[in-house]
Amino acid sequence: MLEKEFHIAELIAKHMQGELNAAEQQELNTWLQDSPVNLLGFEHFSNAEEVQERLRKLRSADENAGWNKTLSKIENGVNEEKQNIKPLYKNWYKFAAAAILLLSLSAGAWFYFADNHKMPEYANDVAPGRNSATLTLADGRKIVLSNAVKGKLAEQSGVNISKDAEGKLVYHVVPKVTRNADQTSFNTLSTANGEQYQVILPDSTKVWLNAATAIKFPASFAGLKTRTIELVGEAYFEVKKDKQHPFIVKAGTQQVKVLGTHFNINSYAEEKITATTLIEGSVQVSSSKKSPAANIPNDVVLKPGEQALSSNTALTVSQANMENALDWHRGDFAFNDDDFRATMRKIARWYDVDVVFEPSAPEVLLPGGWVSRSKHISAVLTIMELTGKVHFKVEGRRITVTK
């Protein structure tokens, strides 16, 4: 069935790009007339904003690494069903478009939907998280940023703190104001479950905070030898280059030292492992936990696409699953051989829900696919439930998981 399913996805992908010839258009029309469910699915996916957005993103070279593994799996699956099959597309981008459609509801869920004519229904639904955070100033004042008006919020250590027109928190150094290093004022920016936020630090470094995350940082880096911040939770960084003042992030069992680069750190206590993923540039990652083995280093230098993992025992480096590591920053939940229970913890943080696992709940790895974090929780649960391996019951903000 996979070959047929991919062929239909291929036709729809070409339709979305306006590249169907007359014969292909007739074939697609015949398929649409076979079932009203086929037509319903076609109308949904050919107009879905998230599919269109993903296709636009795939034009960027930095997406290639994350999707090559997924595309390879699909191509191998097709080839297993029919030997000596000709390449479906010489053009990688068009092949990716069809692959996305095939995976849009995860593991062929669209075709499962078409065959069964019914989608799961939930008595309750939960809206996605929002842009909000709480800023705690050095003097203890707290500002809930979703409630704050745009404009100047405070001034500390020669820095104006404001909320810009796009809703970001911005630290702007006031010219000609001097400050001694021993006068450092620290601020804390924190998000609760169901919140995310972006801040531009006084050195112009950009930081995106995921849900249930906090960073502690100096209100000004002036007079300091290093730009050091502390992180609990998960954040994505675009660090402003300054060779004279290295940028250091202390998170869980890791300390990450950079000059200027893009990277993600996941340091949730419940995950038990701190993970630093490098997108571009280079970073030095050190572990606070010494390994008893003499051949295991205590610090490593990452290359783009690599991930440093540390726990209470060791520091290891591996090739990162970029889709899984960066999905939240791109506004998605990615299911690309991800651990099911880790995924449920992501969902719990973003939707601010409690997840309860019944004894029958599976320990499964989710197959490839993705869904936008802007959707209500029902859309996310539906995709996972259509794998046939798991079921959910939604009661208010409580999600019960069964086999």
Sequence and secondary structure as in RCSB ss.txt:
>XXXX:A:sequence
MLEKEFHIAELIAKHMQGELNAAEQQELNTWLQDSPVNLLGFEHFSNAEEVQERLRKLRSADENAGWNKTLSKIE
NGVNEEKQNIKPLYKNWYKFAAAAILLLSLSAGAWFYFADNHKMPEYANDVAPGRNSATLTLADGRKIVLSNAVK
GKLAEQSGVNISKDAEGKLVYHVVPKVTRNADQTSFNTLSTANGEQYQVILPDSTKVWLNAATAIKFPASFAGLK
TRTIELVGEAYFEVKKDKQHPFIVKAGTQQVKVLGTHFNINSYAEEKITATTLIEGSVQVSSSKKSPAANIPNDV
VLKPGEQALSSNTALTVSQANMENALDWHRGDFAFNDDDFRATMRKIARWYDVDVVFEPSAPEVLLPGGWVSRSK
HISAVLTIMELTGKVHFKVEGRRITVTK
>XXXX:A:secstr
 HHHHHHHHHHHHHHHTT   HHHHHHHHHHHHH HHHHHHHHHHHH HHHHHHHHHTTSGGGHHHHHHHHHHHH
HHHHHHSTT   S SSHHHHHHHHHHHHTTSTTHHHHHHHH      S      EE  EEE TTS EEETTTS S
EEEEEETTEEEEE TTS EEEEE TT    GGG  EEEEE  TTEEEEEE TTS EEEE SS EEEEES  TT S
SEEEEEEEEEEEE    TTS EEEEETTEEEEESS EEEEEE GGG SEEEEEEES EEEEESS  SSTTS SEE
EE TTEEEEE SS EEEEE  HHHHHTTTTTEEE SSEEHHHHHHHHHHHHT EEEE TT    EE S EEETTS
 HHHHHHHHHTTSS EEEEETTEEEEE 
